[in-house]
Amino acid sequence: VQLQASGGGLVQAGGSLRLSCAASGRTFSSYTIGWFRQAPGKERELVAVIRPSGSTTYYKESVKGRFTISRVNAKKTGYLQMNSLQPDDSAVYYCAAQCTYTNPPVCGYWGQGTQVTVSS
């Protein structure tokens, strides 16, 4: 499985972005997928996870109510809708697949990152 993340950019505080994670391969629909982020000088952290059916999700506490993880299995694509963005949300965001639904999750496939920068 190859993953391609896109949708990052520069946005003002309070703004929105939608990240996409396009996958190749036939098994995308069977994988739990996750979004992670890493800010300079900080460890990578889990942002959100969604199970294969899309019915079960998990969010980092600080993004609850602002971010929404979703997926369209027929398109082999996952999404992270980010609203009310704050400067602390600035980071490189990564999508991953074949993740365990644990804390922290362990993922088998990773995409390249997409930069999100939120200006104050």
C-alpha positions as CSV (number, residue, x, y, z in Angstrom):
1,V,0.0,0.0,0.0
2,Q,1.3,3.4,-0.9
3,L,-0.2,6.5,0.7
4,Q,-0.2,10.1,-0.7
5,A,-1.1,12.9,1.7
6,S,-2.1,16.3,0.4
7,G,-4.0,19.4,1.3
8,G,-1.6,21.1,3.7
9,G,-0.9,24.8,3.5
10,L,-0.7,28.1,5.2
11,V,-3.9,29.3,6.9
12,Q,-4.7,32.0,9.5
13,A,-5.9,31.1,12.9
14,G,-9.5,30.2,12.9
15,G,-9.3,28.9,9.4
16,S,-9.9,25.4,7.9
17,L,-8.0,22.9,5.9
18,R,-8.9,19.4,4.6
19,L,-6.2,16.9,4.3
20,S,-6.5,13.9,2.0
21,C,-4.8,10.6,2.1
22,A,-5.0,8.7,-1.2
23,A,-4.1,5.0,-1.2
24,S,-3.1,2.5,-3.7
25,G,-3.7,-1.2,-3.4
26,R,-6.8,-3.3,-2.9
27,T,-6.8,-3.7,0.9
28,F,-7.4,-0.1,1.9
29,S,-10.9,-0.8,3.0
30,S,-9.8,-3.4,5.5
31,Y,-7.3,-1.1,7.3
32,T,-7.6,1.2,10.2
33,I,-6.1,4.5,9.2
34,G,-4.7,7.3,11.2
35,W,-3.5,10.9,11.0
36,F,-0.4,11.9,13.0
37,R,1.5,15.1,13.3
38,Q,5.0,16.2,14.2
39,A,6.0,19.8,15.1
40,P,9.6,20.9,15.1
41,G,11.4,19.7,18.2
42,K,8.5,17.5,19.3
43,E,7.7,13.9,19.0
44,R,5.2,12.6,16.5
45,E,1.7,12.4,18.0
46,L,-1.5,10.7,17.1
47,V,-4.3,13.1,15.9
48,A,-7.1,10.8,15.0
49,V,-7.9,7.2,14.0
50,I,-10.7,5.7,12.1
51,R,-11.6,2.0,11.8
52,P,-12.3,0.3,8.4
53,S,-16.0,0.7,8.5
54,G,-15.7,4.4,9.5
55,S,-18.1,3.8,12.4
56,T,-15.5,4.1,15.1
57,T,-13.1,7.0,15.6
58,Y,-10.7,8.3,18.2
59,Y,-9.3,11.8,18.5
60,K,-6.6,13.5,20.5
61,E,-8.3,15.5,23.2
62,S,-7.1,18.9,22.0
63,V,-8.6,18.4,18.5
64,K,-12.0,17.0,19.6
65,G,-14.8,19.1,18.2
66,R,-12.5,20.8,15.7
67,F,-11.2,18.0,13.5
68,T,-13.1,15.2,11.8
69,I,-11.6,12.1,10.4
70,S,-13.4,10.3,7.7
71,R,-12.9,7.9,4.8
72,V,-14.4,6.9,1.5
73,N,-13.3,3.3,0.9
74,A,-14.6,3.2,-2.7
75,K,-12.2,6.0,-3.4
76,K,-9.4,4.5,-1.2
77,T,-9.1,7.9,0.4
78,G,-9.0,9.1,4.0
79,Y,-9.7,12.7,5.1
80,L,-9.0,15.0,8.0
81,Q,-11.2,18.0,8.1
82,M,-9.6,20.6,10.3
83,N,-11.6,23.6,11.5
84,S,-10.8,26.4,14.0
85,L,-7.1,25.9,13.4
86,Q,-4.7,27.3,15.9
87,P,-1.0,28.0,15.8
88,D,-0.4,25.0,18.0
89,D,-1.8,22.8,15.2
90,S,1.1,23.7,13.0
91,A,3.1,20.6,12.1
92,V,3.8,18.1,9.4
93,Y,0.8,15.8,9.2
94,Y,1.2,12.2,8.2
95,C,-1.4,9.6,7.2
96,A,-0.9,5.9,8.0
97,A,-2.7,2.7,7.3
98,Q,-2.8,-0.8,8.8
99,C,-2.9,0.7,12.2
100,T,-3.7,-1.1,15.4
101,Y,-6.6,0.4,17.3
102,T,-4.4,0.9,20.4
103,N,-2.9,3.8,22.2
104,P,-0.5,4.5,20.7
105,P,-1.3,2.7,17.5
106,V,1.3,0.9,15.5
107,C,0.9,1.4,11.7
108,G,2.3,-0.6,8.9
109,Y,2.2,1.9,6.1
110,W,3.0,5.6,6.1
111,G,2.6,8.4,3.6
112,Q,4.9,11.4,3.2
113,G,4.0,14.4,5.3
114,T,2.1,17.5,4.3
115,Q,2.9,20.7,6.0
116,V,0.2,22.7,7.9
117,T,1.2,26.1,9.1
118,V,-1.3,28.2,11.1
119,S,-0.4,31.9,11.5
120,S,-1.7,33.9,14.4
